[in-house]
Amino acid sequence: MSLTESGVVVSDSLLGWAAIEEVLAEPRKVFWVDEGRATPIHVFSETTGWVRTLCPTASAPTVLVSGFPMHRIKGSDPMKDSEAKLRALGKVRGKVLDTATGLGYTAILASRSAAEVVTIELDPAALEIARFNPWSQELFSRSNIRQIVGDAFDEVPKLDQGCFAGVIHDPPTFALAGELYSGEFYRALQRVMKFGGTLFHYVGDPESAHGKKHYPGIMRRLHESGFAKTKVAAEAFGITALAG
């Protein structure tokens, strides 16, 4: 990137001062620069009806889904958020299941120690956004990441029994995907996990009204589904449990 009297050269494309002013007027958007034009990176999903927008932060971008960020950005950032989830899961040497790909940060981090990561994404628009994001490129280049496009509720029961040493379950909110918080889905996760394997289930701030409402029920359903040693992982805003 270089500065000229006419504007800024980005990736061999001159972006004029008028275009730069337009970018500065949209601080919650990431732009794609090509042939002198800056285009905001957002996609409307025909699958979900949601608009996904790549959004800058102090570190790696997050994605806004209908205006709501998909990573913790208050007092944290997307990479710290993802790293906290992996710390809660612990180091896994075998296979890891990631039930919601998104921008792929948790799948990428898990793939650096796991033998293989299988990651499931409901919305093709999420992967389209990820292809624009420099921080997501290992999602498409690492040989030990396998992607599945589909609904995790339908896809997990198709997976082999007892093959995952770890599971990262980071679903949309309960209001958007209540079935992914159900006993039926937790039993499906339990079936595909190795005995003693670790589950990390993102829920949200345990001290929030949302957390106080949902944590007890989730922990009860996990226990009823065969998981043991369920406990709150407060730093990661979630719950850990061991497959029985």
N, C-alpha and C positions, 0 to 999 in steps of 0.2 A: 504494500500500500504506500502511495506517495502523494504528496500535496502539490497542486499546481494552481496557477491563477484561475483556471476555469473550473476547478473542483478537485476531486480526489480520485486517483486511479486505484481501483480495486479489481484484482484478478484480471489485469489488462483491459479493464473497461472503465472509461471516464464517467464518473458520476458527478453531474453538475451541481452547483450550489442550491438551485431550486429543489432538486431531488433530495439533496441532503437535508434541507429544511423539512421536507415531507417526512423523512425518516425520523428526524428528531421530534416531530410532533406525535409520533406513535411509539413511546418508550416501552410499551408492553408487547412489542412485536419484533421478530427477527426477520430480516429482509434478504432476499436472493438478488444479487446484482448481476445483470447480464445486458450487454449492448447498451449501456448508459441508462438503464432503467433499474429501479429498486422495487421489487415486488414482495409484499408480505407473504410469509410462508404460513398459509392456513388452508385447510381442506374441509369440505363438507362431506360427511359420511352418509352414503345412501344406506349403509347397513344399520347404523344406530340413529341417524338423524341429528347427530352432534356435530358442531363445528370445532375442529381441532386447530389450535394456533400455537406455533412455536414461540416461546416467550423467553427473553433474556433474563439472566440472574447474575449475581456476582461470580458464579462459576459456570458450570454447564447449564444449558437452557433446560427449562421445564416445558411442559405442554399444557395449554389451557384447554379444557374441554367445556364448551359452552360457558367460558369465563372463569372456570374453577381450576386452580393449579393442581397437577397430579403428583407433585412432590412437596415436601415441607420446604417452605422458603422463609418463614418467620422464625428467626433465631437459628436457622440452618440454611442449607442449600441442597440442590438435587443430588450432588455427589456425596455430601456428608450424610444425607438421608439414606441413600443407597448403601453406603458403607456401614451405617448403623444397623441396617437390616442384616447384612452379611455377618457382622460381629455377633449379632443375636443368634443367627443360625449356627455359627461356629464353622470351623474348617471341615469341609466334606471332601473325601477322597474319591468317592464313587460317583454315581449319577445324581444330578439335581434336577428337580422339576420346578419351573417358574410358571405360575398359572396366569400371569398377565404381563405380556412383554412390554407394552408402552414404548418408551424410547430405548429400552434394552439395557439400561445401566446395571440393574441387578444381575441380569443374565450374563453380561460381559464380566462383571466382577467375579461372579461365581465360577465362570469358565476358566479363570486363571489358576484355580486349584482343583476343581472337579474334573473327573474323567470325561464327562459329557453333561451338557445342559440341554434339556428339552424345554422350550418356551412356547407358550400358547398365547395367541392374540386373537380376540374376537373380531376386531375392526381392521380391515385392510388399510383404512385411512391412517391408522396409527403407524403402520410400517411405512406408508408413503411419506409421512412427516419425518420419520426416523432417517430415511435415506437422504434427506437434506441436512441432517445434523452431523457435524464432524465428530461429536462425542459418541455417536451411535454406530460408527462404521464397523467396529469389530463385531457387531451383531451379524453383519453380512459376510465378514471375511474369516472369522475364526472357524476352523474345521470341526471343533468339538461343540458347536452350538447348532441344535436342530430346531427349526421353527415349524410350528403347526398353526394354521389359520383356522379358527373355529371357536365355538363356545366351550369354555373349559368345563362347564357342566356336562356337556355331551362328549367332549374329547377325553377327559380323564378316565372314564370307565372303559375306554378302548385300549388303554395302555396296559402293559404286562404287569402281572401281580408281583409285588415284592421287589421291584427293581430300583427304587430310588432311595438313596441314603439321606437325602435332604429335600425339603419342599419349601419354596418361598411362595406364600399365598398373599398376594397384595391386590385384592379385588376392588372394583369400584365401590362406592358407598352402598350401605344397606338399602337405601331407597331406590338405587338404580339396579342392583343385582342381589336381591335378597336370597335367591336360590344358592348363591355362593357362600352363604353363611348358614346353610341348613345342615341338619344332621345327615341327610342323604348324601350331600356333597362331601362332608367330612368323612363319612364311611368310605366313599370312593377314594379319597386321598389316603386313608389308612390302608386300603387294600393294595395300593401300588407302592407302598413304602416298605423298606426292610425293617425287620424287628429292631427297635431301638433307634431308628432313624429320627432325625430332628425336623420338626415343622416350625417355621416362623410364619405367623399370621398377622399381617398389618391390620390395625383396627382404627388408630387415631389416638389423640391425646387421652390417656387414661384419666386425667383430671378434669377433662371437659364434661359438659352435660351429656354430649354424645357418648363419650367413653363410659361414664358412670351408668348410662342406660344399657349399653350393649355388652360390655366386658363380661359381666356375670353370666349372661345367657350363652355367650359364645364359649366360655370356659366349661360350662355345664354340658353343652352339646358335644364339645370335643371329648370330654370324659366319657359321655354316654356312647360315643362312637368308637371307643377303644383306645384313645390317647391317654397317656399317663404323664404325671409330673407337669401339668399345665401351670404356667406361671407368667406373670406380667413382665414383659421386657420394656420397662418404662422409657429407657433412653431411645429405643427404636420405635416407640408408640405401637407396640404389638404384644403378642402372646407367643411363647414357645411351648412346645409339647413334644413328647416322645411317642413314637408309634409303638403300640403294644403287640 
